[in-house]
């Protein structure tokens, strides 16, 4: 199982690779294996992009 720090880092890296998203707009925290995203974005598409399943 990944640690909270590993989860947080992985999500931050995934956000950096999404051209629609800016990592400075989105805060990422992880606690007890649950990741939370916070912040403000300027479009509906940006709001829902992080909730979509990752492509691997």
PDB file with SEQRES, HELIX, SHEET and CRYST1 records, atoms N, CA, C and O in Angstrom:
SEQRES   1 A   56  UNK UNK UNK UNK UNK UNK UNK UNK UNK UNK UNK UNK UNK          
SEQRES   2 A   56  UNK UNK UNK UNK UNK UNK UNK UNK UNK UNK UNK UNK UNK          
SEQRES   3 A   56  UNK UNK UNK UNK UNK UNK UNK UNK UNK UNK UNK UNK UNK          
SEQRES   4 A   56  UNK UNK UNK UNK UNK UNK UNK UNK UNK UNK UNK UNK UNK          
SEQRES   5 A   56  UNK UNK UNK UNK                                              
HELIX    1 AA1 UNK A    4  UNK A   16  1                                  13    
HELIX    2 AA2 UNK A   23  UNK A   25  5                                   3    
HELIX    3 AA3 UNK A   44  UNK A   49  1                                   6    
SHEET    1 AA1 2 UNK A  26  UNK A  31  0                                        
SHEET    2 AA1 2 UNK A  34  UNK A  39 -1                                        
CRYST1    1.000    1.000    1.000  90.00  90.00  90.00 P 1           1          
ATOM      1  N   UNK A   1       0.838  -1.171   0.000  1.00  0.00           N  
ATOM      2  CA  UNK A   1       0.000   0.000   0.000  1.00  0.00           C  
ATOM      3  C   UNK A   1       0.890   1.244   0.000  1.00  0.00           C  
ATOM      4  O   UNK A   1       1.931   1.274   0.656  1.00  0.00           O  
ATOM      5  N   UNK A   2       0.473   2.256  -0.734  1.00  0.00           N  
ATOM      6  CA  UNK A   2       1.256   3.487  -0.809  1.00  0.00           C  
ATOM      7  C   UNK A   2       1.026   4.341   0.430  1.00  0.00           C  
ATOM      8  O   UNK A   2      -0.047   4.326   1.032  1.00  0.00           O  
ATOM      9  N   UNK A   3       2.057   5.080   0.787  1.00  0.00           N  
ATOM     10  CA  UNK A   3       1.925   6.023   1.894  1.00  0.00           C  
ATOM     11  C   UNK A   3       1.161   7.255   1.420  1.00  0.00           C  
ATOM     12  O   UNK A   3       0.979   7.457   0.219  1.00  0.00           O  
ATOM     13  N   UNK A   4       0.718   8.069   2.362  1.00  0.00           N  
ATOM     14  CA  UNK A   4       0.030   9.315   2.001  1.00  0.00           C  
ATOM     15  C   UNK A   4       0.924  10.214   1.156  1.00  0.00           C  
ATOM     16  O   UNK A   4       0.463  10.828   0.194  1.00  0.00           O  
ATOM     17  N   UNK A   5       2.196  10.290   1.514  1.00  0.00           N  
ATOM     18  CA  UNK A   5       3.140  11.120   0.757  1.00  0.00           C  
ATOM     19  C   UNK A   5       3.286  10.616  -0.675  1.00  0.00           C  
ATOM     20  O   UNK A   5       3.360  11.417  -1.607  1.00  0.00           O  
ATOM     21  N   UNK A   6       3.328   9.302  -0.858  1.00  0.00           N  
ATOM     22  CA  UNK A   6       3.437   8.735  -2.204  1.00  0.00           C  
ATOM     23  C   UNK A   6       2.176   9.017  -3.018  1.00  0.00           C  
ATOM     24  O   UNK A   6       2.263   9.368  -4.195  1.00  0.00           O  
ATOM     25  N   UNK A   7       1.010   8.866  -2.400  1.00  0.00           N  
ATOM     26  CA  UNK A   7      -0.251   9.174  -3.084  1.00  0.00           C  
ATOM     27  C   UNK A   7      -0.292  10.635  -3.519  1.00  0.00           C  
ATOM     28  O   UNK A   7      -0.645  10.946  -4.657  1.00  0.00           O  
ATOM     29  N   UNK A   8       0.068  11.516  -2.610  1.00  0.00           N  
ATOM     30  CA  UNK A   8       0.059  12.947  -2.901  1.00  0.00           C  
ATOM     31  C   UNK A   8       1.000  13.266  -4.058  1.00  0.00           C  
ATOM     32  O   UNK A   8       0.636  13.997  -4.978  1.00  0.00           O  
ATOM     33  N   UNK A   9       2.191  12.724  -4.009  1.00  0.00           N  
ATOM     34  CA  UNK A   9       3.177  12.967  -5.064  1.00  0.00           C  
ATOM     35  C   UNK A   9       2.686  12.427  -6.412  1.00  0.00           C  
ATOM     36  O   UNK A   9       2.842  13.091  -7.437  1.00  0.00           O  
ATOM     37  N   UNK A  10       2.099  11.235  -6.417  1.00  0.00           N  
ATOM     38  CA  UNK A  10       1.614  10.638  -7.663  1.00  0.00           C  
ATOM     39  C   UNK A  10       0.500  11.481  -8.293  1.00  0.00           C  
ATOM     40  O   UNK A  10       0.471  11.666  -9.510  1.00  0.00           O  
ATOM     41  N   UNK A  11      -0.407  11.987  -7.466  1.00  0.00           N  
ATOM     42  CA  UNK A  11      -1.500  12.813  -7.986  1.00  0.00           C  
ATOM     43  C   UNK A  11      -0.951  14.142  -8.504  1.00  0.00           C  
ATOM     44  O   UNK A  11      -1.376  14.620  -9.556  1.00  0.00           O  
ATOM     45  N   UNK A  12      -0.011  14.739  -7.774  1.00  0.00           N  
ATOM     46  CA  UNK A  12       0.593  15.989  -8.234  1.00  0.00           C  
ATOM     47  C   UNK A  12       1.293  15.809  -9.572  1.00  0.00           C  
ATOM     48  O   UNK A  12       1.203  16.674 -10.443  1.00  0.00           O  
ATOM     49  N   UNK A  13       1.987  14.695  -9.740  1.00  0.00           N  
ATOM     50  CA  UNK A  13       2.657  14.412 -11.015  1.00  0.00           C  
ATOM     51  C   UNK A  13       1.639  14.234 -12.138  1.00  0.00           C  
ATOM     52  O   UNK A  13       1.851  14.716 -13.250  1.00  0.00           O  
ATOM     53  N   UNK A  14       0.534  13.543 -11.849  1.00  0.00           N  
ATOM     54  CA  UNK A  14      -0.498  13.329 -12.862  1.00  0.00           C  
ATOM     55  C   UNK A  14      -1.111  14.656 -13.292  1.00  0.00           C  
ATOM     56  O   UNK A  14      -1.384  14.854 -14.476  1.00  0.00           O  
ATOM     57  N   UNK A  15      -1.327  15.555 -12.357  1.00  0.00           N  
ATOM     58  CA  UNK A  15      -1.883  16.872 -12.683  1.00  0.00           C  
ATOM     59  C   UNK A  15      -0.919  17.657 -13.565  1.00  0.00           C  
ATOM     60  O   UNK A  15      -1.350  18.366 -14.475  1.00  0.00           O  
ATOM     61  N   UNK A  16       0.372  17.538 -13.306  1.00  0.00           N  
ATOM     62  CA  UNK A  16       1.363  18.264 -14.107  1.00  0.00           C  
ATOM     63  C   UNK A  16       1.343  17.817 -15.564  1.00  0.00           C  
ATOM     64  O   UNK A  16       1.672  18.608 -16.448  1.00  0.00           O  
ATOM     65  N   UNK A  17       0.968  16.577 -15.835  1.00  0.00           N  
ATOM     66  CA  UNK A  17       0.961  16.046 -17.194  1.00  0.00           C  
ATOM     67  C   UNK A  17      -0.323  16.342 -17.947  1.00  0.00           C  
ATOM     68  O   UNK A  17      -0.406  16.071 -19.145  1.00  0.00           O  
ATOM     69  N   UNK A  18      -1.325  16.889 -17.276  1.00  0.00           N  
ATOM     70  CA  UNK A  18      -2.580  17.229 -17.941  1.00  0.00           C  
ATOM     71  C   UNK A  18      -2.487  18.645 -18.498  1.00  0.00           C  
ATOM     72  O   UNK A  18      -2.377  19.595 -17.723  1.00  0.00           O  
ATOM     73  N   UNK A  19      -2.527  18.814 -19.816  1.00  0.00           N  
ATOM     74  CA  UNK A  19      -2.364  20.150 -20.405  1.00  0.00           C  
ATOM     75  C   UNK A  19      -3.480  21.121 -20.020  1.00  0.00           C  
ATOM     76  O   UNK A  19      -3.262  22.333 -20.011  1.00  0.00           O  
ATOM     77  N   UNK A  20      -4.665  20.610 -19.702  1.00  0.00           N  
ATOM     78  CA  UNK A  20      -5.787  21.454 -19.348  1.00  0.00           C  
ATOM     79  C   UNK A  20      -5.663  22.025 -17.930  1.00  0.00           C  
ATOM     80  O   UNK A  20      -6.242  23.066 -17.620  1.00  0.00           O  
ATOM     81  N   UNK A  21      -4.910  21.337 -17.084  1.00  0.00           N  
ATOM     82  CA  UNK A  21      -4.812  21.716 -15.670  1.00  0.00           C  
ATOM     83  C   UNK A  21      -3.493  22.402 -15.354  1.00  0.00           C  
ATOM     84  O   UNK A  21      -2.477  22.140 -15.997  1.00  0.00           O  
ATOM     85  N   UNK A  22      -3.516  23.281 -14.362  1.00  0.00           N  
ATOM     86  CA  UNK A  22      -2.308  23.934 -13.878  1.00  0.00           C  
ATOM     87  C   UNK A  22      -2.123  23.546 -12.417  1.00  0.00           C  
ATOM     88  O   UNK A  22      -2.999  23.795 -11.589  1.00  0.00           O  
ATOM     89  N   UNK A  23      -0.993  22.941 -12.104  1.00  0.00           N  
ATOM     90  CA  UNK A  23      -0.779  22.439 -10.748  1.00  0.00           C  
ATOM     91  C   UNK A  23      -0.852  23.543  -9.701  1.00  0.00           C  
ATOM     92  O   UNK A  23      -1.151  23.261  -8.540  1.00  0.00           O  
ATOM     93  N   UNK A  24      -0.588  24.789 -10.076  1.00  0.00           N  
ATOM     94  CA  UNK A  24      -0.669  25.894  -9.128  1.00  0.00           C  
ATOM     95  C   UNK A  24      -2.112  26.183  -8.724  1.00  0.00           C  
ATOM     96  O   UNK A  24      -2.346  26.782  -7.674  1.00  0.00           O  
ATOM     97  N   UNK A  25      -3.087  25.765  -9.542  1.00  0.00           N  
ATOM     98  CA  UNK A  25      -4.502  25.997  -9.254  1.00  0.00           C  
ATOM     99  C   UNK A  25      -5.081  24.946  -8.309  1.00  0.00           C  
ATOM    100  O   UNK A  25      -6.122  25.176  -7.693  1.00  0.00           O  
ATOM    101  N   UNK A  26      -4.417  23.794  -8.188  1.00  0.00           N  
ATOM    102  CA  UNK A  26      -5.004  22.657  -7.486  1.00  0.00           C  
ATOM    103  C   UNK A  26      -4.091  22.207  -6.353  1.00  0.00           C  
ATOM    104  O   UNK A  26      -2.923  21.882  -6.567  1.00  0.00           O  
ATOM    105  N   UNK A  27      -4.640  22.196  -5.152  1.00  0.00           N  
ATOM    106  CA  UNK A  27      -3.917  21.680  -3.992  1.00  0.00           C  
ATOM    107  C   UNK A  27      -4.254  20.209  -3.802  1.00  0.00           C  
ATOM    108  O   UNK A  27      -5.396  19.797  -4.005  1.00  0.00           O  
ATOM    109  N   UNK A  28      -3.267  19.423  -3.416  1.00  0.00           N  
ATOM    110  CA  UNK A  28      -3.462  17.990  -3.228  1.00  0.00           C  
ATOM    111  C   UNK A  28      -3.029  17.623  -1.814  1.00  0.00           C  
ATOM    112  O   UNK A  28      -1.918  17.939  -1.388  1.00  0.00           O  
ATOM    113  N   UNK A  29      -3.922  16.951  -1.096  1.00  0.00           N  
ATOM    114  CA  UNK A  29      -3.581  16.430   0.227  1.00  0.00           C  
ATOM    115  C   UNK A  29      -3.995  14.967   0.286  1.00  0.00           C  
ATOM    116  O   UNK A  29      -4.905  14.538  -0.424  1.00  0.00           O  
ATOM    117  N   UNK A  30      -3.325  14.214   1.131  1.00  0.00           N  
ATOM    118  CA  UNK A  30      -3.673  12.810   1.336  1.00  0.00           C  
ATOM    119  C   UNK A  30      -3.630  12.510   2.831  1.00  0.00           C  
ATOM    120  O   UNK A  30      -2.682  12.868   3.530  1.00  0.00           O  
ATOM    121  N   UNK A  31      -4.675  11.849   3.294  1.00  0.00           N  
ATOM    122  CA  UNK A  31      -4.743  11.462   4.702  1.00  0.00           C  
ATOM    123  C   UNK A  31      -5.476  10.135   4.803  1.00  0.00           C  
ATOM    124  O   UNK A  31      -6.576   9.981   4.272  1.00  0.00           O  
ATOM    125  N   UNK A  32      -4.876   9.198   5.474  1.00  0.00           N  
ATOM    126  CA  UNK A  32      -5.461   7.860   5.644  1.00  0.00           C  
ATOM    127  C   UNK A  32      -5.810   7.216   4.307  1.00  0.00           C  
ATOM    128  O   UNK A  32      -6.807   6.503   4.196  1.00  0.00           O  
ATOM    129  N   UNK A  33      -4.983   7.469   3.295  1.00  0.00           N  
ATOM    130  CA  UNK A  33      -5.169   6.861   1.986  1.00  0.00           C  
ATOM    131  C   UNK A  33      -6.221   7.526   1.115  1.00  0.00           C  
ATOM    132  O   UNK A  33      -6.534   7.032   0.031  1.00  0.00           O  
ATOM    133  N   UNK A  34      -6.770   8.642   1.580  1.00  0.00           N  
ATOM    134  CA  UNK A  34      -7.783   9.368   0.814  1.00  0.00           C  
ATOM    135  C   UNK A  34      -7.167  10.665   0.295  1.00  0.00           C  
ATOM    136  O   UNK A  34      -6.600  11.444   1.061  1.00  0.00           O  
ATOM    137  N   UNK A  35      -7.282  10.885  -0.998  1.00  0.00           N  
ATOM    138  CA  UNK A  35      -6.717  12.084  -1.623  1.00  0.00           C  
ATOM    139  C   UNK A  35      -7.815  13.125  -1.800  1.00  0.00           C  
ATOM    140  O   UNK A  35      -8.909  12.815  -2.272  1.00  0.00           O  
ATOM    141  N   UNK A  36      -7.513  14.363  -1.417  1.00  0.00           N  
ATOM    142  CA  UNK A  36      -8.452  15.475  -1.586  1.00  0.00           C  
ATOM    143  C   UNK A  36      -7.816  16.532  -2.471  1.00  0.00           C  
ATOM    144  O   UNK A  36      -6.629  16.838  -2.356  1.00  0.00           O  
ATOM    145  N   UNK A  37      -8.635  17.081  -3.356  1.00  0.00           N  
ATOM    146  CA  UNK A  37      -8.199  18.160  -4.235  1.00  0.00           C  
ATOM    147  C   UNK A  37      -8.915  19.437  -3.820  1.00  0.00           C  
ATOM    148  O   UNK A  37     -10.115  19.421  -3.546  1.00  0.00           O  
ATOM    149  N   UNK A  38      -8.181  20.540  -3.773  1.00  0.00           N  
ATOM    150  CA  UNK A  38      -8.771  21.836  -3.441  1.00  0.00           C  
ATOM    151  C   UNK A  38      -8.287  22.866  -4.441  1.00  0.00           C  
ATOM    152  O   UNK A  38      -7.258  22.678  -5.091  1.00  0.00           O  
ATOM    153  N   UNK A  39      -9.027  23.952  -4.564  1.00  0.00           N  
ATOM    154  CA  UNK A  39      -8.594  25.028  -5.444  1.00  0.00           C  
ATOM    155  C   UNK A  39      -9.735  25.568  -6.272  1.00  0.00           C  
ATOM    156  O   UNK A  39     -10.887  25.157  -6.130  1.00  0.00           O  
ATOM    157  N   UNK A  40      -9.389  26.498  -7.136  1.00  0.00           N  
ATOM    158  CA  UNK A  40     -10.360  27.142  -8.006  1.00  0.00           C  
ATOM    159  C   UNK A  40      -9.853  27.056  -9.435  1.00  0.00           C  
ATOM    160  O   UNK A  40      -8.697  27.369  -9.718  1.00  0.00           O  
ATOM    161  N   UNK A  41     -10.731  26.629 -10.328  1.00  0.00           N  
ATOM    162  CA  UNK A  41     -10.396  26.571 -11.754  1.00  0.00           C  
ATOM    163  C   UNK A  41     -11.400  27.430 -12.513  1.00  0.00           C  
ATOM    164  O   UNK A  41     -12.467  27.758 -11.994  1.00  0.00           O  
ATOM    165  N   UNK A  42     -11.053  27.790 -13.739  1.00  0.00           N  
ATOM    166  CA  UNK A  42     -11.875  28.740 -14.482  1.00  0.00           C  
ATOM    167  C   UNK A  42     -12.815  28.124 -15.517  1.00  0.00           C  
ATOM    168  O   UNK A  42     -13.390  28.845 -16.332  1.00  0.00           O  
ATOM    169  N   UNK A  43     -12.977  26.796 -15.496  1.00  0.00           N  
ATOM    170  CA  UNK A  43     -13.918  26.197 -16.441  1.00  0.00           C  
ATOM    171  C   UNK A  43     -14.468  24.891 -15.890  1.00  0.00           C  
ATOM    172  O   UNK A  43     -13.857  24.241 -15.042  1.00  0.00           O  
ATOM    173  N   UNK A  44     -15.635  24.528 -16.396  1.00  0.00           N  
ATOM    174  CA  UNK A  44     -16.289  23.283 -15.994  1.00  0.00           C  
ATOM    175  C   UNK A  44     -15.432  22.073 -16.375  1.00  0.00           C  
ATOM    176  O   UNK A  44     -15.340  21.115 -15.607  1.00  0.00           O  
ATOM    177  N   UNK A  45     -14.816  22.111 -17.537  1.00  0.00           N  
ATOM    178  CA  UNK A  45     -13.984  21.000 -17.990  1.00  0.00           C  
ATOM    179  C   UNK A  45     -12.814  20.759 -17.041  1.00  0.00           C  
ATOM    180  O   UNK A  45     -12.476  19.610 -16.754  1.00  0.00           O  
ATOM    181  N   UNK A  46     -12.199  21.825 -16.555  1.00  0.00           N  
ATOM    182  CA  UNK A  46     -11.088  21.682 -15.611  1.00  0.00           C  
ATOM    183  C   UNK A  46     -11.565  21.111 -14.293  1.00  0.00           C  
ATOM    184  O   UNK A  46     -10.828  20.382 -13.629  1.00  0.00           O  
ATOM    185  N   UNK A  47     -12.782  21.431 -13.909  1.00  0.00           N  
ATOM    186  CA  UNK A  47     -13.327  20.931 -12.649  1.00  0.00           C  
ATOM    187  C   UNK A  47     -13.464  19.416 -12.677  1.00  0.00           C  
ATOM    188  O   UNK A  47     -13.158  18.750 -11.688  1.00  0.00           O  
ATOM    189  N   UNK A  48     -13.915  18.868 -13.786  1.00  0.00           N  
ATOM    190  CA  UNK A  48     -14.181  17.439 -13.856  1.00  0.00           C  
ATOM    191  C   UNK A  48     -13.006  16.597 -14.340  1.00  0.00           C  
ATOM    192  O   UNK A  48     -13.014  15.381 -14.149  1.00  0.00           O  
ATOM    193  N   UNK A  49     -12.015  17.193 -14.950  1.00  0.00           N  
ATOM    194  CA  UNK A  49     -10.869  16.435 -15.477  1.00  0.00           C  
ATOM    195  C   UNK A  49     -10.172  15.602 -14.396  1.00  0.00           C  
ATOM    196  O   UNK A  49      -9.882  14.432 -14.650  1.00  0.00           O  
ATOM    197  N   UNK A  50      -9.887  16.142 -13.204  1.00  0.00           N  
ATOM    198  CA  UNK A  50      -9.193  15.328 -12.192  1.00  0.00           C  
ATOM    199  C   UNK A  50     -10.016  14.154 -11.684  1.00  0.00           C  
ATOM    200  O   UNK A  50      -9.451  13.208 -11.136  1.00  0.00           O  
ATOM    201  N   UNK A  51     -11.315  14.186 -11.848  1.00  0.00           N  
ATOM    202  CA  UNK A  51     -12.174  13.108 -11.334  1.00  0.00           C  
ATOM    203  C   UNK A  51     -12.261  11.950 -12.294  1.00  0.00           C  
ATOM    204  O   UNK A  51     -12.767  10.889 -11.930  1.00  0.00           O  
ATOM    205  N   UNK A  52     -11.779  12.121 -13.519  1.00  0.00           N  
ATOM    206  CA  UNK A  52     -11.830  11.051 -14.499  1.00  0.00           C  
ATOM    207  C   UNK A  52     -10.749  10.027 -14.171  1.00  0.00           C  
ATOM    208  O   UNK A  52      -9.690  10.382 -13.652  1.00  0.00           O  
ATOM    209  N   UNK A  53     -11.016   8.746 -14.478  1.00  0.00           N  
ATOM    210  CA  UNK A  53     -10.012   7.714 -14.186  1.00  0.00           C  
ATOM    211  C   UNK A  53      -8.721   7.959 -14.949  1.00  0.00           C  
ATOM    212  O   UNK A  53      -8.746   8.399 -16.098  1.00  0.00           O  
ATOM    213  N   UNK A  54      -7.593   7.675 -14.310  1.00  0.00           N  
ATOM    214  CA  UNK A  54      -6.300   7.882 -14.992  1.00  0.00           C  
ATOM    215  C   UNK A  54      -6.123   6.899 -16.141  1.00  0.00           C  
ATOM    216  O   UNK A  54      -6.602   5.767 -16.080  1.00  0.00           O  
ATOM    217  N   UNK A  55      -5.434   7.338 -17.183  1.00  0.00           N  
ATOM    218  CA  UNK A  55      -5.132   6.492 -18.330  1.00  0.00           C  
ATOM    219  C   UNK A  55      -3.753   5.878 -18.120  1.00  0.00           C  
ATOM    220  O   UNK A  55      -2.771   6.590 -17.912  1.00  0.00           O  
ATOM    221  N   UNK A  56      -3.693   4.567 -18.176  1.00  0.00           N  
ATOM    222  CA  UNK A  56      -2.400   3.891 -18.032  1.00  0.00           C  
ATOM    223  C   UNK A  56      -2.298   2.736 -18.976  1.00  0.00           C  
ATOM    224  O   UNK A  56      -1.279   2.046 -19.000  1.00  0.00           O  
TER     225      UNK A  56                                                      
END                                                                             
